[in-house]
Amino acid sequence: MEISSTLLLVGFVVGLLVVVRWKSNRRRLPLPPGPLALPVLGNLFMLNKHAPFKSFLEWSKKYGPVMTVYLGPQRVVVLVGYDAVKEALVDQADDFVGRAQIAFLHRVVRGYGLVISNGDRWRQLRRFTLMTLRDFGMGRKRIETWIQEEIKHLQNSLRETKSAPFDPAFVLSRAVSNVICALVFGQRFRYEDNELLRLLQIISEILRFGSNPWGQVYNIFPWLMKHLPGRHQTLLRETDTLRGFIMEKIKAHEESLDPDHPRDFIDCFLIRMKQEKNNPETEFHYDNMVSTVLNLFLAGTETTSTTLRYALMLLIKYPHIQDQMQKEIETVIGGERSPVMQDRKALPFTDAVIHEVQRYLDLVPLSLPHCATHSFSFRGFAIPEGTVIIPLLHSVLKEEGMWDSPWTFNPNNFLDANGNFKNNPAFLPFSAGKRSCVGESLARMELFMFIVTLLQHFNFSCPGGPDSVDPTPELSSFGNLPRMYQLIASPR
């Protein structure tokens, strides 16, 4: 008995020494290096406020692919290059799975929903969202039919322009929005619907605000911006219009719900809420439903429609690429049959162009920031709990070691010597790992089917010709937003 007690005591002391030594070693791990920061302001005085990712890329040349910067008082670890980003988000995924609380987005969704959640809330909502969207056809034949039907409405809208110049922004966003609306609300909206147009304008302004310097200031100093007048105050009030629209749709769904025949995402969420109404720890409650639907409506509309708008801009800028795509499409599909996703393998050049549009646009250069929900180490550096983490997708999509011509628009980045499509592991416009975009498969389908169908039926140009097109972004921060332009859609 005495021997057992002694062994137990020795084991306890040894274990305690191991824990103390482990914690001591962790404390000795340095933070990643980075530029000298000022109190309160951090590195803001050094930052390119119009394109902060350019500053991060420049600093990484001195401090390496894992570095510490301070955005105001907030410590931020920036990951630069494919190797560092992949190692973090994929190889060490559990440590990097946290999402930072983006102040403006947090205010819009009231702290609920899928995108900014962490822990069990995030796991439950992500699993449910992926499963439900797939059940309703995301990535499958069913959604192909919906997209094909929506493209017909878009074609009619373009023909009504009678080859006159027009701003394509809201024409495209209405079509793309209707695809996500079919999944979430179980309906599409008429292009003449003024309520839909107003909602799309608000969504566009949210993205624009997040991509200008004032949006950066709001996210860094929300406690200050909360008390200052400005466009952000008006925009926050307008986001309540979005919430009100979604709440009305939910109410209508509650009144007509048939638990045995769910029609869409909202129905499925309502059914799950009823199933878990007696579970005090459930994440399936009204606030999470409203904000998750808002997440899907926002992300499913603006990102894909912006990419489409940029794709048409680049096809105007490079008419020989537009011609080559049309010839390939004509050979494989013809001019009448609607494309399906199976056609993509037989359209390597077209597929390469679509991938190159996404790579070159670099829509979300900073990615959505992650957060260390616990302290851990990465590449020999300490990452303390609460640290914001930016996987710099810009550095991956434009990395010189990963692309033959990273700084020019060149579909050959995705073609081999025989003209066959070749993938590239550094193609990460949807991010990677456990926090990758839940709508990636839907976005890929939409981009392919919209672009192929439009090129079957229209030639695209602009009043000033190819030389008048400026593909450099108008705004570059949270998002790279293309400049506005006038589109001419001439029936073929």
FENQUIQUI-V778055 format. One record per residue. NEAR is the number of other ideal C-beta (glycine too) atoms within 8 Angstrom. Layout:
near=NEAR
near=NEAR
//
This chain:
near=4
near=5
near=6
near=7
near=8
near=8
near=8
near=8
near=8
near=8
near=8
near=8
near=8
near=8
near=8
near=8
near=8
near=8
near=8
near=8
near=8
near=8
near=8
near=8
near=8
near=10
near=7
near=6
near=9
near=7
near=9
near=12
near=8
near=12
near=9
near=3
near=10
near=8
near=4
near=6
near=9
near=12
near=13
near=9
near=6
near=6
near=9
near=7
near=6
near=7
near=8
near=11
near=12
near=8
near=11
near=15
near=12
near=7
near=13
near=14
near=6
near=6
near=10
near=9
near=9
near=12
near=15
near=11
near=13
near=12
near=11
near=10
near=5
near=9
near=10
near=13
near=15
near=14
near=13
near=14
near=12
near=13
near=7
near=12
near=17
near=11
near=11
near=15
near=14
near=9
near=6
near=11
near=10
near=6
near=11
near=14
near=12
near=10
near=13
near=11
near=7
near=10
near=10
near=13
near=10
near=11
near=10
near=10
near=13
near=8
near=5
near=10
near=13
near=11
near=10
near=11
near=11
near=9
near=7
near=6
near=10
near=12
near=8
near=10
near=14
near=10
near=8
near=12
near=13
near=9
near=8
near=11
near=13
near=10
near=7
near=11
near=12
near=11
near=8
near=8
near=6
near=8
near=15
near=13
near=8
near=11
near=13
near=11
near=8
near=13
near=14
near=8
near=12
near=13
near=12
near=8
near=12
near=11
near=9
near=6
near=10
near=5
near=7
near=6
near=7
near=8
near=9
near=9
near=10
near=10
near=13
near=12
near=14
near=14
near=16
near=15
near=15
near=12
near=15
near=14
near=12
near=13
near=15
near=13
near=9
near=9
near=6
near=8
near=11
near=6
near=10
near=4
near=8
near=6
near=8
near=12
near=10
near=9
near=11
near=13
near=9
near=13
near=14
near=12
near=10
near=13
near=13
near=10
near=14
near=13
near=13
near=10
near=8
near=10
near=14
near=12
near=9
near=13
near=10
near=11
near=8
near=11
near=6
near=7
near=11
near=6
near=5
near=6
near=3
near=7
near=7
near=12
near=8
near=7
near=12
near=10
near=7
near=10
near=12
near=8
near=10
near=14
near=10
near=8
near=10
near=12
near=9
near=8
near=11
near=14
near=8
near=8
near=14
near=8
near=6
near=6
near=9
near=7
near=7
near=3
near=5
near=8
near=6
near=13
near=14
near=14
near=13
near=12
near=14
near=13
near=11
near=10
near=13
near=8
near=7
near=9
near=7
near=4
near=6
near=4
near=4
near=9
near=9
near=12
near=8
near=7
near=8
near=13
near=14
near=14
near=13
near=14
near=15
near=14
near=12
near=14
near=15
near=11
near=11
near=15
near=14
near=12
near=11
near=12
near=14
near=14
near=14
near=14
near=12
near=12
near=13
near=12
near=13
near=13
near=13
near=15
near=9
near=10
near=9
near=6
near=11
near=13
near=8
near=9
near=13
near=12
near=8
near=11
near=14
near=10
near=5
near=9
near=11
near=6
near=7
near=4
near=5
near=7
near=12
near=7
near=9
near=5
near=11
near=9
near=8
near=6
near=13
near=11
near=12
near=15
near=13
near=14
near=12
near=12
near=12
near=13
near=13
near=12
near=12
near=10
near=12
near=12
near=11
near=13
near=13
near=13
near=11
near=11
near=12
near=15
near=13
near=16
near=8
near=6
near=8
near=8
near=9
near=11
near=7
near=5
near=12
near=10
near=13
near=9
near=7
near=6
near=11
near=12
near=17
near=13
near=13
near=17
near=15
near=11
near=15
near=14
near=15
near=10
near=12
near=6
near=4
near=10
near=11
near=6
near=8
near=11
near=4
near=5
near=9
near=8
near=12
near=8
near=14
near=13
near=12
near=7
near=3
near=4
near=7
near=7
near=10
near=7
near=6
near=9
near=7
near=10
near=11
near=11
near=12
near=8
near=14
near=9
near=11
near=7
near=10
near=9
near=8
near=9
near=12
near=9
near=8
near=15
near=13
near=8
near=13
near=13
near=15
near=14
near=16
near=14
near=12
near=14
near=13
near=15
near=13
near=13
near=9
near=11
near=8
near=13
near=8
near=13
near=7
near=6
near=7
near=8
near=5
near=8
near=11
near=5
near=10
near=4
near=8
near=6
near=11
near=11
near=14
near=9
near=13
near=12
near=11
near=13
near=8
near=6
near=11
near=8
near=12
near=12
near=12
near=9
near=7
near=8
//
